[in-house]
């Protein structure tokens, strides 16, 4: 339980766009906290997904496609933030397990 409480600040901070990921990574650099690391991997994956989808979807110039992407990523972000606030380590739906494997070194 104390590990969750110690890592909660870094975990929640990591969901503040890409800047929060970088801040949380530096907060978690010295004394690795598994709870914080879990959420840093999730939020890093979400940030990369957001930027990647944004670059691809911007070529279509369609409000419906852009709004769908924003909605999809926003739902996943909210899910991740609430998971961090509650002290849970539930991966975000669809992509969370992959984020854990892809960013295993964090």
C-alpha positions in Angstrom: 0.0 0.0 0.0 2.8 2.4 0.8 4.3 1.9 -2.7 1.1 3.0 -4.3 0.9 6.1 -2.1 4.6 7.0 -2.8 4.1 6.6 -6.5 0.7 8.2 -6.8 2.0 11.7 -7.5 4.3 10.6 -10.3 1.6 8.4 -11.7 -1.0 11.2 -11.9 1.6 13.7 -13.1 2.5 11.4 -16.0 -1.0 11.9 -17.6 -0.4 15.6 -18.1 0.4 15.4 -21.8 4.0 14.6 -22.8 5.5 17.2 -20.4 4.0 15.2 -17.5 5.5 12.0 -18.8 9.0 13.6 -18.7 8.4 15.1 -15.3 7.1 11.8 -13.9 10.1 9.9 -15.4 12.5 12.3 -13.6 10.5 11.9 -10.4 10.8 8.1 -10.7 14.4 8.0 -11.9 16.2 7.6 -8.5 14.0 5.3 -6.5 12.0 3.2 -9.0 8.4 2.8 -8.0 6.5 0.0 -9.8 3.2 1.7 -9.5 4.5 5.0 -11.0 6.4 3.1 -13.7 3.2 1.3 -14.7 1.4 4.6 -15.2 4.3 6.3 -16.9 4.4 3.5 -19.5 0.6 3.8 -20.0 0.7 7.6 -20.4 3.8 7.5 -22.6 2.0 5.1 -24.9 -1.1 7.3 -24.9 1.0 10.4 -25.8 2.8 8.6 -28.6 -0.5 7.2 -29.9 -2.1 10.7 -29.8 0.7 12.3 -31.7 1.0 9.4 -34.2 -2.8 9.4 -34.9 -2.8 13.2 -35.1 -0.1 13.2 -37.7 -1.9 10.6 -39.8 -5.4 12.0 -39.4 -4.4 15.6 -40.1 -3.9 14.5 -43.7 -7.6 13.7 -44.1 -8.9 17.2 -43.1 -12.2 15.7 -41.8 -13.8 16.9 -38.6 -15.6 13.6 -38.1 -12.3 11.6 -38.2 -10.5 14.1 -36.0 -13.3 14.2 -33.5 -13.4 10.4 -33.3 -9.6 10.3 -32.6 -9.9 13.0 -29.9 -12.8 11.1 -28.3 -11.0 7.7 -28.4 -7.8 9.1 -26.9 -9.6 11.2 -24.3 -11.6 8.2 -23.1 -8.3 6.2 -22.7 -6.6 9.2 -20.9 -9.5 9.6 -18.5 -9.5 5.8 -17.8 -5.8 6.0 -17.0 -6.0 9.0 -14.8 -8.9 7.5 -12.8 -6.9 4.3 -12.5 -3.9 6.2 -11.1 -6.1 8.2 -8.7 -7.8 5.0 -7.4 -4.4 3.3 -6.9 -5.1 0.6 -9.5 -2.8 -0.9 -12.1 -5.3 -1.6 -14.8 -4.0 -1.2 -18.3 -6.0 1.1 -20.6 -8.4 -0.9 -22.9 -7.1 -2.1 -26.3 -3.6 -0.8 -26.1 -2.5 -0.9 -22.4 -1.0 -4.4 -22.5 1.0 -3.5 -25.5 2.3 -0.3 -23.9 3.5 -2.4 -20.9 5.5 -4.7 -23.2 6.8 -2.0 -25.5 8.1 0.3 -22.8 9.2 -2.4 -20.4 12.5 -0.7 -19.7 10.9 2.3 -18.1 
